[in-house]
């Protein structure tokens, strides 16, 4: 062997025995009629030998049918096809705890090279990505189901003050088919929005806009004329900024609850209470009326010895006043015993 051949062999072995790849060279074994019936290992680097769980002497000279009989039916035709078609091929396989990407390509004569690289880390990353995507998809589906079933309106907006989502309750209430990408100002400007005291509320004070500036708005009441019906409705709005892991605001979420029925119920209860108080005040005043005649009757009865005829007029008068007192006291007791029925809808039947 010439020095040049020696240098070529050294370079070949340096490449062949690299620390990353598993490399083997196989030569076709032909039958009497020239057809390929098996493949014999003619060379293999240390990584390949280790992966096979054999010594180098046990591996070299052996055939695929002998070394890997369980896979011979798959590998022999594959190696043969690569050689006959002169086209490389790739496939993935698992060896023990290691995932490999195997590349096959033909070389001179009846030989092919099998070169494998460890892709275990990539496979694990891909599996984790798939798991996270599946978990994320399941979480999105769960969140979508929750939002779709809510009677409260839910809105999401981005830092550019554009709506990115509105749940079905919000869409129904305002007659929108889609508000994704629409400016908050454009939607709000189409509405008549009042503060609880009846004064107009500026667009700049809209809870989603304030949330995008970092403010947390809790249960702020407003009055809105609903385009779908034209009626004024009392609404309670909560908005909060949405931040990423670094604390940067990446959007806002708003939840709107219609509290019109509750406000009407509160108004009705207050009216009923005011009426009760007026009745109590009136009855308390009326209770004083019989007292004066009764006091007068008591004084007259003290003079009954001098004026016996008083027995004919004073007791009946006192009985009438006492009956009146009983009636007034009964009415007063009825008022105290009256309690508004909880949960009554003041708009029912209207």
C-alpha positions in Angstrom: 0.0 0.0 0.0 1.4 3.4 -1.0 1.7 6.3 1.4 -1.1 8.0 -0.6 -3.3 4.9 -0.2 -2.5 4.9 3.5 -3.5 8.6 3.8 -6.8 7.9 2.0 -7.5 5.0 4.3 -6.8 7.1 7.4 -9.2 9.8 6.1 -11.8 7.3 5.3 -11.6 5.7 8.7 -11.7 9.2 10.4 -15.0 9.9 8.5 -16.3 6.4 8.9 -15.7 6.4 12.7 -17.2 9.8 13.4 -18.8 10.0 16.9 -22.3 10.9 15.6 -23.4 8.4 12.8 -24.0 4.7 12.8 -22.5 3.5 9.5 -22.4 0.0 7.9 -21.4 -1.2 4.5 -23.3 -4.3 3.1 -22.6 -6.3 0.0 -25.2 -8.2 -2.0 -25.3 -12.0 -1.6 -26.6 -13.5 -4.9 -28.1 -17.0 -5.5 -27.1 -19.4 -8.2 -29.3 -17.6 -10.8 -27.8 -14.2 -9.8 -30.7 -12.9 -7.8 -30.0 -11.1 -4.6 -31.0 -13.3 -1.7 -29.3 -11.6 1.3 -26.9 -8.9 2.3 -23.6 -9.4 4.1 -21.9 -6.9 6.5 -18.5 -6.0 5.1 -17.7 -3.0 7.3 -19.3 -1.2 10.2 -18.1 1.6 12.5 -18.0 1.3 16.3 -21.4 3.1 16.7 -23.2 0.5 14.5 -21.5 -2.4 16.2 -22.6 -1.1 19.7 -26.2 -0.6 18.4 -26.3 -4.2 17.3 -25.2 -5.5 20.6 -22.5 -7.7 19.0 -18.7 -7.6 18.7 -17.2 -6.5 15.4 -16.0 -10.0 14.6 -19.5 -11.4 15.2 -21.0 -8.7 12.9 -18.6 -8.6 9.9 -19.1 -11.4 7.5 -22.6 -12.1 8.8 -25.7 -11.6 6.8 -28.9 -9.6 7.5 -30.7 -12.9 7.7 -28.4 -14.0 10.4 -27.9 -10.8 12.3 -31.5 -9.5 12.1 -33.7 -12.4 11.1 -36.9 -10.7 12.4 -36.4 -7.8 10.0 -34.7 -9.6 7.1 -38.0 -9.8 5.2 -38.2 -6.0 5.3 -34.5 -5.0 4.9 -33.3 -7.3 2.2 -35.9 -6.1 -0.4 -35.3 -2.5 0.7 -31.5 -2.7 0.2 -32.0 -4.5 -3.1 -34.3 -1.8 -4.4 -31.8 0.9 -3.5 -29.1 -0.9 -5.4 -31.1 -1.8 -8.4 -32.7 1.7 -8.8 -29.6 3.6 -7.8 -31.8 5.8 -5.7 -31.2 6.7 -2.0 -33.9 5.9 0.6 -34.7 7.0 4.1 -36.7 5.5 7.0 -37.0 5.8 10.7 -36.6 3.0 13.2 -36.2 2.5 16.9 -33.2 0.6 18.4 -33.6 0.0 22.1 -34.2 3.5 23.6 -32.8 5.3 20.5 -34.7 6.6 17.6 -32.7 6.6 14.3 -33.1 8.2 10.9 -31.5 5.7 8.5 -30.2 6.7 5.0 -29.4 4.1 2.4 -27.5 4.8 -0.8 -25.7 2.6 -3.3 -21.9 2.6 -3.9 -19.6 0.9 -6.3 -20.3 -2.7 -7.3 -22.9 -4.7 -5.3 -22.7 -2.6 -2.1 -24.9 -0.2 -0.2 -24.1 2.0 2.7 -26.5 2.4 5.7 -26.0 5.6 7.6 -28.1 6.3 10.7 -28.3 9.4 12.9 -29.7 9.6 16.4 -33.0 11.6 16.3 -34.2 10.7 19.8 -34.1 14.3 21.0 -36.0 15.5 17.9 -38.6 12.7 18.3 -39.2 13.6 21.9 -39.5 17.3 21.0 -42.0 16.5 18.3 -43.9 14.3 20.7 -44.0 17.1 23.3 -45.1 19.6 20.7 -47.9 17.3 19.6 -48.9 16.8 23.3 -48.9 20.6 23.9 -50.9 21.2 20.7 -53.4 18.6 21.7 -53.7 20.0 25.2 -53.9 23.5 23.8 -56.6 22.4 21.4 -58.5 20.6 24.2 -58.2 23.8 26.3 -59.5 26.0 23.5 -62.4 23.6 22.9 -63.3 23.7 26.6 -63.0 27.5 26.7 -65.1 27.8 23.6 -67.8 25.6 25.1 -67.8 27.6 28.3 -68.0 30.9 26.4 -70.7 29.7 24.1 -72.9 28.6 27.0 -72.5 31.8 29.0 -75.4 34.3 29.1 -73.0 37.1 29.9 -71.3 38.8 27.0 -67.6 38.3 26.7 -65.2 40.3 24.5 -61.5 40.2 23.8 -59.5 43.0 22.3 -55.9 43.4 21.2 -53.4 46.3 22.0 -54.4 48.0 18.8 -57.9 48.5 20.3 -59.5 46.0 17.9 -61.9 43.3 18.9 -60.5 39.8 18.4 -63.4 37.8 19.8 -67.0 38.1 21.0 -69.1 35.1 22.3 -72.5 34.2 20.9 -74.3 36.1 23.7 -72.6 39.4 22.6 -73.3 38.7 18.9 -77.0 38.2 19.6 -77.3 41.2 21.8 -76.0 43.6 19.2 -76.9 41.9 16.0 -73.3 41.4 14.8 -72.2 38.5 12.6 -68.5 39.1 13.2 -66.5 41.8 15.0 -63.0 40.3 14.7 -60.6 43.0 13.7 -63.1 45.9 14.1 -62.0 48.9 16.2 -63.5 49.2 19.6 -64.3 52.9 18.9 -66.2 52.0 15.8 -68.5 49.6 17.6 -69.0 51.8 20.7 -69.6 54.9 18.6 -72.7 53.3 17.2 -74.2 52.9 20.7 -75.9 55.3 23.0 -74.0 54.7 26.3 -74.9 56.6 29.5 -73.4 56.7 32.9 -75.7 55.6 35.8 -76.6 59.3 36.3 -77.8 59.5 32.7 -74.9 61.6 31.4 -73.2 60.4 28.1 -70.1 58.3 28.7 -67.1 59.2 26.4 -65.6 56.5 24.3 -62.3 57.0 26.0 -63.9 55.8 29.2 -65.0 52.5 27.7 -63.8 49.7 30.0 -62.0 47.8 27.3 -60.0 50.9 26.4 -59.1 51.5 30.0 -58.1 47.9 30.5 -55.7 48.1 27.6 -54.1 51.0 29.4 -53.6 48.8 32.5 -56.7 49.6 34.5 -58.8 46.9 36.1 -62.6 47.8 35.9 -64.9 45.9 38.2 -68.7 45.9 38.0 -69.0 49.3 36.4 -72.6 50.2 35.7 -73.8 51.8 32.5 -77.0 52.3 30.5 -77.0 51.2 26.9 -79.6 51.5 24.2 -79.7 48.1 22.5 -79.8 48.5 18.7 -81.7 45.2 18.3 -84.7 46.4 20.4 -84.1 50.1 20.9 -84.7 49.8 24.7 -82.4 51.1 27.4 -80.8 48.4 29.4 -78.8 48.5 32.6 -75.4 46.7 32.2 -72.6 45.9 34.5 -69.1 45.7 32.9 -65.8 44.3 34.2 -62.6 44.6 32.2 -59.0 43.6 32.8 -55.8 43.7 30.9 -54.3 40.4 29.6 -50.5 40.2 30.1 -47.9 37.8 28.8 -45.3 36.1 31.0 -43.2 39.2 31.1 -46.1 41.4 32.2 -46.6 43.1 28.9 -50.2 43.9 28.0 -51.2 41.8 25.0 -55.0 42.5 25.1 -58.0 42.9 27.3 -61.0 40.8 28.3 -64.4 42.2 29.2 -67.4 40.5 30.7 -70.8 42.3 30.5 -73.9 41.3 32.5 -77.4 42.6 31.9 -78.8 43.7 35.2 -81.9 45.4 34.0 -84.3 42.9 35.6 -82.4 43.2 38.9 -82.5 47.0 38.8 -86.2 47.0 38.0 -86.7 44.5 40.9 -84.8 46.7 43.2 -86.8 49.7 42.1 -90.0 47.8 42.7 -88.9 46.6 46.1 -87.9 50.2 47.0 -91.3 51.5 45.9 -93.0 48.8 47.9 -90.9 49.7 51.0 -91.7 53.4 50.5 -95.4 52.6 50.4 -95.1 50.5 53.5 -93.4 53.3 55.3 -96.1 55.7 54.2 -98.8 53.4 55.4 -97.1 52.9 58.7 -96.7 56.6 59.2 -100.4 57.1 58.3 -101.6 54.4 60.6 -99.4 55.7 63.4 -101.0 59.0 63.0 -104.5 57.5 62.9 -103.8 55.5 66.1 -103.7 58.8 67.9 -107.3 59.7 67.0 -109.1 57.2 69.2 -106.9 58.0 72.2 -108.3 61.5 72.9 -111.9 60.2 73.1 -110.8 57.3 75.3 -109.0 59.7 77.7 -112.1 61.9 77.8 -114.3 58.8 78.5 -112.1 57.9 81.4 -112.4 61.3 82.9 -116.2 61.3 82.5 -116.5 57.9 84.1 -114.8 59.4 87.2 -117.9 61.7 87.5 -120.4 58.9 87.0 -121.6 59.1 90.7 -122.6 62.7 90.2 -123.9 62.1 86.7 -125.3 58.5 86.3 -126.6 59.2 82.9 -123.0 59.1 81.6 -123.2 55.3 81.7 -125.6 55.4 78.8 -123.2 57.4 76.5 -119.6 57.0 77.6 -119.1 53.2 77.5 -120.6 52.8 73.9 -118.3 55.7 72.7 -115.3 54.0 74.3 -116.2 50.6 72.8 -116.4 52.3 69.3 -112.9 53.8 69.8 -111.5 50.5 71.0 -112.9 48.7 68.0 -111.3 51.4 65.8 -108.0 50.8 67.6 -108.2 47.1 67.0 -108.8 47.7 63.3 -105.9 50.0 63.0 -103.6 47.6 64.9 -104.7 44.7 62.7 -103.9 46.8 59.6 -100.5 47.7 61.0 -99.7 44.0 61.8 -100.7 43.1 58.2 -98.3 45.6 56.8 -95.4 44.3 59.0 -96.2 40.7 58.0 -96.1 41.5 54.2 -92.9 40.4 52.5 -92.2 40.9 48.8 -91.9 37.6 47.0 -88.2 37.0 46.1 -87.3 36.3 42.5 -90.5 37.9 41.1 -89.9 39.3 37.6 -91.4 42.8 37.6 -91.7 42.7 33.8 -93.6 39.4 33.7 -97.0 39.7 32.0 -96.2 43.1 30.5 
